[in-house]
Amino acid sequence: MNAAHTTHDKRGFAFESTLGKVARVLTGQYGVTVVFSPEGPRVEPGRIVIPDYEMNGGIDRDVLVGYLDLLVARAKHASLAQLDALPAGIAANLAQVIEDRRVCAQLLDEYPGSRWFIGKLREHAAERVRQRWPKLHWRERLVWLVERALWDEPPSRTEASPSLVAALHAAQDLLRDARASGSTAQSIAAAHALVARVRALSAGDVNSMAFSADAVEDIDTQSAAASSAPFDDDTVLPDHDSAAAPSAERSGGAQADDVLGMGQSLADSQQPSTRSEGAAGASATHAPRARLSIPLATEFDVLADLTGQGDSAVWRALRAQARADTAPLKDKLERALSADERVRWRREQERGEIDRTALARLATSPGYRTPFRTQRAAKGRDVAVTLLIDRSGSMAGRKIELARLCAAALCDALTQLSFDCEVLGYCSLESAPMRQLYERQLATGADLRRYNRFVERLDLKVYKRFGAADLSGIAAIDCGHENPDGEALAWAATRLADHQAARRILMVFSDGYPSTGDGDPQVLRRDLRERVAAIGKRGIELVGIGVLTDAVEDFYPRNVVVSRLAELPSTVFSVLSSLLLTR
């Protein structure tokens, strides 16, 4: 894997899509998806959940790739069921630390290019622990120093308290066993052995070289110290046997927030940006305005591929009506395209028609055998078209019926004319699990001001995907609730950009301004403008189709307003024809 080492990225479907592709390559599983959530990181069947990546004003992209590498390593090489079966506590945290070190070593053997990203994740973990060190329990500090020892990372002077140093020194043999772990079961056994050793040391049952826990807490203390106890700056951790570690220095691996079990969300440390004037509570007057509408989490978003899953009888009736409305337009476009096809010649052929420019050589060279030429057409129709349909509640009734008819007419005609096309739809719906996440975040005092979608998940539909011959899924186009246009537009543009074509055209059908039930309308509108501008810079030709609304004029530089619903199919077909005939 290659990536710039100092890049930062705003939340967007493009980066999320890239991580998804990397996850599928590393895991070897086609259906794996990557989502972001304040409650990450974790691994679920078919899904990798990464922490929301704009905390602290923007995490380096390499750190996010490091999270992905770590979670892929867990998914491939760890027994997640055995780890999940452990009761919460220090033994489970230590087992995760040991197991992360083991599985990352295996991943680095398979993919040495992951070393940079795992290293960046290690640096990020160390910085997070440094910021939170005064509030950590003694046992959480112990877990972190065990993790440091497993990765051959010397502790900082602040971390190296006498009791922690003594505990690790007295457990050197167990640390060697932990480094040599060859399975999840062995990692768990090593964790239990470490916990038993430290408890015995604390109780005075073992000669511990004057070991004593800090006065206010030990491995079983239930309250964290209010502040850090004084540390001896000259205290250092004894050297560790690194025979089982990868050869490169600080190759990195596990991350601090997950393995320490601190009980606080990653969102706790997020800096304020913009808070919704709706569900987020009181507005922050002096907070900077967000440029994009950021969801609280993407893990609840649903993407359904309905390609070929529509009712065949309904589709045939819809197609018949569509062809009746647009057949003359389609024939006219076909004639125009055929006349406009650029012609090229392959010369020096052994058969074909005589190439006049080769006649002289034919006369002067008796052995000359290739005086012919053949005709070839340039790829004038190498164009991919995406139709993106607003499925909000306001589109219900006659609007969605005509949008469905329009999609059927355009997609049917484009397929007959040898253009590849895709039909997508979007809306947002309230999600009970997402609301529960939002309420948990509020209860922990998390700063949610920079988010603008709190309790609604995206409901994304693929009615006809690129390359599919069955168009019946278009008959299933329906309506939902709200329309976060910017996020959906970014999703559709990413799919289109990933499709190989000389030109890419994205047509958006909308009947109003972007909206969600819990978002700031001004943020949603600014978000849509930002994404339209970004898509234009990617070379995608974008057209906004206003269905009984001129709102598209505020967002899309190229737009068409349809004031009579009956004219929607013919108007949109004419616009698309003009685009296809324009070089």
Secondary structure, 3 states (H helix, E strand, C coil): CCCCCCCCCCCCHHHHHHHHHHHHHHHCCCCCEEEEECCCCEEECCEEEEECCCHHHCCCHHHHHHHHHHHHHHHHHCCHHHHHCCCCCHHHHHHHHHHHHHHHHHHHHHCHHHHHHHHHHHHHHHHHHHHHHHHCCHHHHHHHHHHHHHCCCCCCCCCCCHHHHHHHHHCHHHHHHHHCCCCHHHHHHHHHHHHHHHHHHHHCCCCCCCCCCCCCCCCCCCCCCCCCCCCCCCCCCCCCCCCCCCCCCCCCCCCHHHHHCCCCCHHHHCCCCCCCCCCCCCCCCCCCCCCCCEECCCCCCEEEECCCCCCHHHHHHHHHHHHHHHHHHHHHHHHHHHHHCCEEEEEEECCCEECHHHHHHHHHCCCCCCCEEEEEECCCCCEEEEEEEECCHHHCCHHHHHHHHHHHHHHHHHHHCCCEEEEEEEEEEECHHHHHHHHHHHHCCCCCCCEEECCEEEEEEEEECCCCCCCHHHHHCCCCCEECHHHHHHHHHHHHHCCCCCEEEEEEEECCCCECCCCCHHHHHHHHHHHHHHHHHCCCEEEEEEECCCHHHHCCCCEEEECCHHHHHHHHHHHHHHHHHCC
